[in-house]
């Protein structure tokens, strides 16, 4: 096996593999990854087998002597196709560790793709991590709701729904990201003293590139936006990327 660093001439090959993969999402298309390429030292890899067949991709960046998969994405890890099986993944990891050592990396931070995004089961990497003695350094929690088995609304939520209905609140898809970003910035700063990961210009750029994957839904009262949520929609899941409500929206149950 051999590894090759990504360069722009690989873009169509990379994107086509993501499209056909078991566990890739639109976040791995280069038009998404490269929006912040000026902030990361990209070290993404293409993995080829002994017959020169592309068998995996690794979105990654270099930070000193650490390889991260990928520092600018929520999740990363090896993107694989139907041909990936456990034995092949073990060989892939063996070659990957050799490559990393040859490149002077002392540490690898590996963030696997959560299984809710998998089109087909693709957790061969989790077993390979165990086999090579990887150390679990972080685990994040995710709330996942299956539409066929909806959660029961708590009493406070039911009260909010009834209040919003009484007030005649309207909701629907919107393209007014500028208005929502004002709400979002105020929310995040008041609650956590942080700003959104994406600037307004960045989210507009990404939404134009992925109009079917990045969508804004908002609530309106008397024609004014008072709450909203940005959804990152993949083939398998709709992920709430941002959510925010104005003081009026919170009071109205938006």
Beta strands, then each sheet from edge to edge (+ up, - down):
strand 1: 2-5
strand 2: 41-42
strand 3: 45-48
strand 4: 54-58
strand 5: 61-63
strand 6: 66-69
strand 7: 78-80
strand 8: 107-110
strand 9: 170-174
strand 10: 214-221
strand 11: 224-233
strand 12: 238-245
sheet 1: 1+ 3- 4+ 7-
sheet 2: 2+ 5- 6+ 8+
sheet 3: 9+ 10- 11+ 12-
end
